[in-house]
Amino acid sequence: MLDNTAYIGLGANLGNALQQVKDAVATLNHIDGIQVDAVSALYRTAPVDSSGDDYINAVARLLTSLDAGSLLDTLLQVEKAFGRERPYANAPRTLDLDLLLFNTEQRHTPHLTLPHPRMHERAFVLVPLVEIAPDLVIPGKGPAAGFVESVADQRILQLKPFCF
């Protein structure tokens, strides 16, 4: 039973980033216990605390029977299958899948922090998140839409609606 709701951030800036983000959504939708419920438009964004080419970003809402830890492990496996390497912090990447929110859970462990600790500071998360969930509340922080103005100085360009 798909009784958990999760939001994930997707991003890539190596290789064919646009196609990799699309393929990642399709891959996730074919994993037992995961159903992609909604996907934002695709966005081009400048790297934040990173270097390299612009990123292609999106946010997806998942319905899942997995718990948060298992979902995170699954996301990491998908990243690895897409060639993700971690040579140093914030290195350019073939695919980045961040677990942003899981139901209304708040947790801070060495393996997982929920909500994602910097999501309310990043236009590449907030703009697509508010697109698919305009009334969403970030547990412990407040309405996601309330943070959009504070990231207005971060470059983000909507490319096109997501079709899968």
Backbone bond lengths (Angstrom), bond angles and torsions (degrees), N, CA, C in turn:
res aa  C-N    CA-C-N  psi(-1)  N-CA   C-N-CA  omega(-1)  CA-C   N-CA-C  phi
1 M - - - 1.446 - - 1.534 108.84 -
2 L 1.303 116.62 128.71 1.462 122.92 -176.69 1.530 109.30 -87.50
3 D 1.333 116.34 75.34 1.457 119.82 -172.24 1.521 114.65 -104.11
4 N 1.330 117.80 8.09 1.457 121.96 175.69 1.525 109.42 -113.71
5 T 1.328 115.29 144.66 1.459 121.23 176.85 1.517 108.51 -115.48
6 A 1.315 115.69 128.99 1.463 121.54 179.17 1.519 109.13 -130.24
7 Y 1.306 115.12 150.27 1.464 121.64 173.40 1.520 107.01 -117.83
8 I 1.329 115.09 133.06 1.460 119.41 178.83 1.525 109.71 -125.81
9 G 1.315 114.24 146.14 1.444 121.15 172.20 1.510 108.77 -96.06
10 L 1.318 116.30 136.93 1.462 122.32 177.63 1.517 108.37 -118.57
11 G 1.321 116.96 139.53 1.450 120.02 177.60 1.514 111.22 -158.40
12 A 1.327 115.48 155.85 1.458 122.35 176.73 1.518 108.70 -160.38
13 N 1.345 116.17 147.55 1.462 119.36 173.51 1.525 112.65 -143.89
14 L 1.315 117.15 15.04 1.459 121.94 173.94 1.524 108.99 -120.71
15 G 1.332 116.40 148.12 1.459 120.31 179.24 1.519 110.00 67.52
16 N 1.321 116.14 -149.40 1.462 121.26 177.78 1.530 107.66 -86.72
17 A 1.334 115.05 80.18 1.466 121.37 -172.44 1.523 112.68 -57.57
18 L 1.320 117.06 -42.34 1.457 120.90 -179.59 1.529 110.89 -58.86
19 Q 1.315 116.71 -47.86 1.462 120.71 -179.38 1.523 111.40 -68.07
20 Q 1.325 116.94 -36.41 1.467 119.98 -179.21 1.525 111.38 -65.09
21 V 1.325 117.38 -38.60 1.464 119.34 177.72 1.527 109.67 -66.37
22 K 1.328 116.91 -43.62 1.470 119.89 177.33 1.532 111.16 -60.91
23 D 1.327 116.18 -45.40 1.462 120.17 -179.24 1.529 111.75 -65.36
24 A 1.319 116.98 -33.71 1.467 120.19 178.39 1.524 110.62 -64.41
25 V 1.329 117.14 -41.01 1.466 120.27 177.88 1.526 109.99 -61.75
26 A 1.331 116.47 -45.32 1.473 120.04 179.04 1.524 110.64 -62.40
27 T 1.318 116.77 -41.29 1.471 120.82 178.71 1.523 110.66 -60.88
28 L 1.330 116.90 -47.44 1.463 120.68 -179.86 1.522 111.13 -60.69
29 N 1.321 116.71 -38.97 1.463 120.82 -177.61 1.521 112.56 -69.10
30 H 1.327 117.95 -14.35 1.462 121.70 179.10 1.527 113.30 -102.28
31 I 1.313 117.60 6.66 1.464 121.56 178.26 1.522 108.81 -90.19
32 D 1.331 115.72 130.99 1.467 119.97 177.67 1.521 110.01 -55.61
33 G 1.311 116.28 133.41 1.453 121.32 177.81 1.516 113.80 88.70
34 I 1.335 117.42 3.30 1.464 121.20 177.98 1.527 109.01 -131.28
35 Q 1.317 115.25 133.33 1.466 121.65 171.96 1.518 107.52 -129.73
36 V 1.329 116.91 124.50 1.460 120.50 175.29 1.524 106.95 -76.21
37 D 1.324 115.36 118.60 1.467 121.94 -174.68 1.527 112.38 -95.47
38 A 1.321 117.68 -32.57 1.462 122.29 179.91 1.516 108.84 -159.56
39 V 1.330 116.07 149.20 1.466 121.89 176.44 1.522 107.50 -137.44
40 S 1.312 115.45 135.51 1.458 120.78 176.80 1.522 110.01 -70.29
41 A 1.313 114.99 174.31 1.460 120.52 168.70 1.532 108.14 -63.47
42 L 1.312 115.61 166.59 1.459 121.66 174.38 1.521 108.53 -88.28
43 Y 1.323 116.35 142.17 1.455 122.25 -177.21 1.529 109.76 -129.01
44 R 1.323 115.79 146.51 1.466 122.08 171.16 1.525 106.28 -103.02
45 T 1.337 115.79 127.73 1.458 120.44 -176.82 1.520 110.52 -135.21
46 A 1.314 114.61 152.81 1.458 120.73 175.46 1.527 108.79 -74.70
47 P 1.335 117.65 147.28 1.462 119.47 175.73 1.534 110.88 -59.76
48 V 1.322 116.91 140.97 1.457 123.10 175.82 1.526 106.99 -116.35
49 D 1.305 117.09 125.24 1.471 122.21 -177.39 1.519 111.23 54.36
50 S 1.316 116.26 33.84 1.460 121.81 -176.00 1.523 108.07 -152.64
51 S 1.321 114.75 -180.00 1.454 120.02 177.87 1.524 108.38 -131.18
52 G 1.330 115.63 -179.62 1.453 119.92 176.55 1.509 112.10 99.16
53 D 1.322 113.96 -168.33 1.454 121.71 -178.19 1.529 110.82 -67.40
54 D 1.335 115.13 165.81 1.459 120.34 173.27 1.528 109.67 -57.59
55 Y 1.308 115.15 156.53 1.464 122.40 177.50 1.520 110.43 -97.04
56 I 1.300 115.03 153.81 1.457 122.90 163.83 1.522 104.86 -103.79
57 N 1.335 116.49 126.06 1.457 121.26 -176.39 1.519 111.38 -129.33
58 A 1.323 115.06 157.20 1.452 124.01 173.32 1.524 107.33 -159.50
59 V 1.310 115.85 168.12 1.465 122.32 172.19 1.521 107.18 -128.38
60 A 1.327 115.51 138.81 1.463 121.37 178.26 1.523 110.06 -123.81
61 R 1.323 114.66 145.22 1.466 121.35 171.58 1.521 106.82 -100.98
62 L 1.317 115.55 127.74 1.456 121.84 179.43 1.521 109.94 -113.56
63 L 1.312 116.12 142.70 1.460 122.66 165.64 1.517 104.80 -103.92
64 T 1.319 116.22 133.40 1.461 118.19 -173.21 1.524 112.49 -148.71
65 S 1.315 114.32 152.18 1.461 120.46 172.43 1.531 110.35 -95.35
66 L 1.321 117.23 -6.38 1.461 122.03 179.98 1.521 110.65 -76.18
67 D 1.334 116.53 153.85 1.456 119.45 170.64 1.531 107.81 -83.59
68 A 1.312 117.39 171.59 1.468 121.30 -173.60 1.527 112.45 -60.21
69 G 1.315 117.02 -44.21 1.462 120.09 -179.62 1.519 112.55 -64.09
70 S 1.314 117.09 -41.79 1.465 121.02 178.36 1.522 111.30 -67.42
71 L 1.332 116.33 -37.65 1.457 119.15 177.18 1.524 110.36 -64.62
72 L 1.321 117.56 -43.96 1.466 120.02 177.58 1.525 110.76 -59.28
73 D 1.323 117.49 -44.53 1.468 120.58 178.05 1.529 110.77 -59.91
74 T 1.314 117.10 -40.14 1.467 121.40 178.36 1.529 110.41 -64.12
75 L 1.319 117.21 -43.19 1.469 120.87 178.38 1.529 110.80 -60.81
76 L 1.315 116.60 -41.49 1.465 120.33 178.77 1.529 111.59 -65.26
77 Q 1.328 117.09 -36.49 1.465 120.70 176.81 1.528 110.92 -66.01
78 V 1.327 117.07 -39.91 1.466 120.41 178.21 1.526 109.56 -65.04
79 E 1.323 117.34 -44.38 1.475 120.12 176.12 1.527 111.04 -54.17
80 K 1.307 115.70 -47.41 1.471 120.66 -179.06 1.530 110.89 -61.75
81 A 1.324 117.22 -41.15 1.468 121.25 179.08 1.528 111.02 -63.06
82 F 1.329 117.21 -26.34 1.458 122.40 178.31 1.527 111.97 -90.65
83 G 1.323 116.72 9.54 1.460 120.54 175.48 1.513 115.36 86.45
84 R 1.310 117.94 18.32 1.467 120.96 -179.38 1.515 110.12 -64.75
85 E 1.322 115.05 128.52 1.459 122.27 173.71 1.518 107.90 -121.55
86 R 1.318 116.25 153.83 1.461 121.45 -178.03 1.534 109.73 -127.27
87 P 1.352 117.24 67.57 1.465 119.12 -177.19 1.525 113.25 -69.39
88 Y 1.350 117.06 -27.35 1.459 122.44 177.09 1.527 107.76 -161.71
89 A 1.320 115.91 165.40 1.469 120.65 -177.44 1.524 110.67 -58.89
90 N 1.313 115.50 134.17 1.467 123.51 176.66 1.524 113.74 60.44
91 A 1.315 117.00 29.36 1.467 121.06 176.71 1.522 109.58 -66.69
92 P 1.346 117.58 151.67 1.468 119.31 172.77 1.529 109.54 -52.80
93 R 1.334 116.30 153.54 1.466 118.06 -172.27 1.523 113.26 -145.02
94 T 1.330 113.79 150.46 1.461 120.74 175.11 1.524 110.30 -75.55
95 L 1.334 116.66 -29.24 1.457 121.35 178.30 1.518 108.99 -163.43
96 D 1.315 115.01 135.95 1.459 121.99 175.26 1.518 107.09 -129.43
97 L 1.318 116.45 124.35 1.466 122.45 177.21 1.517 107.82 -122.05
98 D 1.314 116.56 111.43 1.463 121.72 -179.17 1.518 110.24 -107.83
99 L 1.317 116.26 129.03 1.459 121.12 172.32 1.517 107.20 -79.06
100 L 1.313 116.17 108.65 1.460 122.26 -175.29 1.520 111.72 -86.68
101 L 1.320 115.55 -50.35 1.463 122.63 -176.39 1.522 109.21 -141.74
102 F 1.319 115.84 146.65 1.456 121.83 174.94 1.517 106.83 -137.93
103 N 1.335 115.64 107.48 1.467 121.23 -171.77 1.527 107.41 49.59
104 T 1.321 117.51 -129.50 1.467 120.37 176.52 1.527 110.79 -113.65
105 E 1.333 116.12 22.76 1.468 120.72 -176.41 1.521 112.51 -64.19
106 Q 1.317 113.42 141.36 1.451 122.36 169.15 1.518 106.26 -124.96
107 R 1.329 115.69 123.28 1.463 119.06 178.73 1.514 109.06 -154.62
108 H 1.307 114.27 152.79 1.463 120.31 176.96 1.523 107.51 -140.71
109 T 1.333 114.93 102.28 1.458 121.44 177.88 1.530 107.16 -128.07
110 P 1.321 117.87 168.96 1.470 118.70 176.88 1.531 112.66 -60.57
111 H 1.325 117.41 -26.13 1.466 122.31 -176.27 1.524 113.10 -91.58
112 L 1.344 117.47 -29.16 1.459 119.71 -170.50 1.527 111.36 -155.44
113 T 1.334 115.49 132.10 1.454 121.53 172.69 1.525 108.18 -120.98
114 L 1.324 115.37 126.21 1.465 122.77 178.14 1.511 109.79 -129.50
115 P 1.333 117.22 136.87 1.447 126.30 -10.81 1.530 110.83 -62.71
116 H 1.343 115.56 165.08 1.460 119.59 179.33 1.535 107.57 -53.14
117 P 1.327 117.87 131.14 1.466 120.25 -168.18 1.533 116.73 -64.00
118 R 1.313 119.09 -24.61 1.465 119.75 -177.54 1.531 113.26 -115.95
119 M 1.309 117.38 10.24 1.466 119.91 -174.15 1.527 112.64 -60.42
120 H 1.316 117.84 -33.09 1.466 121.29 -177.82 1.539 112.44 -78.98
121 E 1.341 116.42 -1.56 1.464 121.85 179.94 1.528 112.29 -108.85
122 R 1.322 118.43 2.81 1.456 122.12 -171.50 1.523 111.85 -122.61
123 A 1.335 115.92 119.22 1.465 120.33 177.40 1.522 110.91 -61.15
124 F 1.349 117.31 -36.30 1.460 119.79 -177.68 1.521 112.84 -67.10
125 V 1.325 117.49 -12.58 1.463 122.03 172.93 1.530 109.90 -100.15
126 L 1.319 116.61 -51.52 1.465 120.76 -171.92 1.519 113.97 -64.13
127 V 1.321 117.34 -45.94 1.467 119.33 -175.61 1.536 110.93 -62.26
128 P 1.340 119.24 -51.11 1.471 117.32 177.79 1.529 113.47 -68.42
129 L 1.327 117.49 -31.67 1.464 120.13 177.89 1.522 110.97 -63.45
130 V 1.315 116.96 -47.85 1.467 120.95 -179.47 1.525 110.65 -66.93
131 E 1.327 116.97 -28.74 1.469 120.24 176.37 1.529 111.07 -59.24
132 I 1.339 117.32 -44.63 1.472 119.72 -176.42 1.524 113.51 -94.06
133 A 1.346 117.16 -15.15 1.465 120.52 -179.16 1.531 108.72 -144.33
134 P 1.334 117.54 71.65 1.464 120.73 -172.90 1.529 114.95 -61.38
135 D 1.309 117.97 -24.38 1.462 120.96 -177.87 1.530 113.12 -103.37
136 L 1.317 116.68 10.97 1.463 120.82 -176.14 1.523 111.70 -64.55
137 V 1.314 115.70 138.92 1.461 122.46 175.28 1.518 108.04 -109.17
138 I 1.324 116.15 128.90 1.463 121.65 175.91 1.528 106.63 -82.28
139 P 1.334 117.65 115.45 1.467 119.77 -177.25 1.531 112.14 -53.07
140 G 1.330 114.84 129.49 1.449 120.73 179.21 1.518 114.83 80.40
141 K 1.340 117.58 -4.68 1.467 121.37 -177.20 1.519 112.65 -120.45
142 G 1.334 116.93 -47.13 1.454 121.14 -177.80 1.514 111.37 126.94
143 P 1.344 117.03 -171.57 1.464 121.01 -177.70 1.530 111.67 -60.86
144 A 1.324 115.86 130.52 1.468 120.73 -179.86 1.520 111.07 -58.51
145 A 1.329 116.99 -39.99 1.465 120.80 -178.31 1.529 111.57 -60.75
146 G 1.313 117.27 -26.57 1.459 121.04 -179.64 1.516 113.84 -69.45
147 F 1.316 118.18 -14.66 1.467 121.84 -179.49 1.531 112.67 -96.38
148 V 1.322 118.12 -11.20 1.468 121.09 -174.11 1.527 111.80 -60.68
149 E 1.308 117.43 -41.99 1.468 119.97 -179.46 1.532 111.83 -60.77
150 S 1.312 117.29 -34.27 1.471 120.37 -177.54 1.533 112.94 -71.53
151 V 1.343 117.78 -12.31 1.472 121.04 178.75 1.526 111.46 -113.07
152 A 1.331 116.12 15.26 1.465 120.82 -176.04 1.525 112.84 -63.13
153 D 1.327 118.49 -19.04 1.459 121.07 179.74 1.531 112.51 -83.55
154 Q 1.318 118.21 -5.29 1.467 121.97 179.05 1.534 108.74 -89.29
155 R 1.327 115.56 128.60 1.467 120.61 -176.45 1.527 110.98 -68.87
156 I 1.330 115.40 126.13 1.459 122.02 177.19 1.521 107.94 -149.36
157 L 1.316 116.26 131.69 1.466 122.24 -177.49 1.520 109.13 -129.38
158 Q 1.332 116.33 121.34 1.458 119.56 177.17 1.520 108.87 -71.81
159 L 1.327 117.10 128.75 1.464 121.96 -179.24 1.516 111.91 -91.38
160 K 1.325 116.36 -61.34 1.459 119.76 -178.41 1.518 109.25 -166.52
161 P 1.323 115.32 158.72 1.470 118.28 176.40 1.526 110.19 -61.60
162 F 1.313 114.60 152.79 1.456 120.30 179.67 1.515 108.98 -88.14
163 C 1.312 116.47 131.99 1.463 121.67 175.22 1.518 108.31 -124.76
164 F 1.333 116.34 127.52 1.478 118.87 175.43 1.491 110.71 -140.22
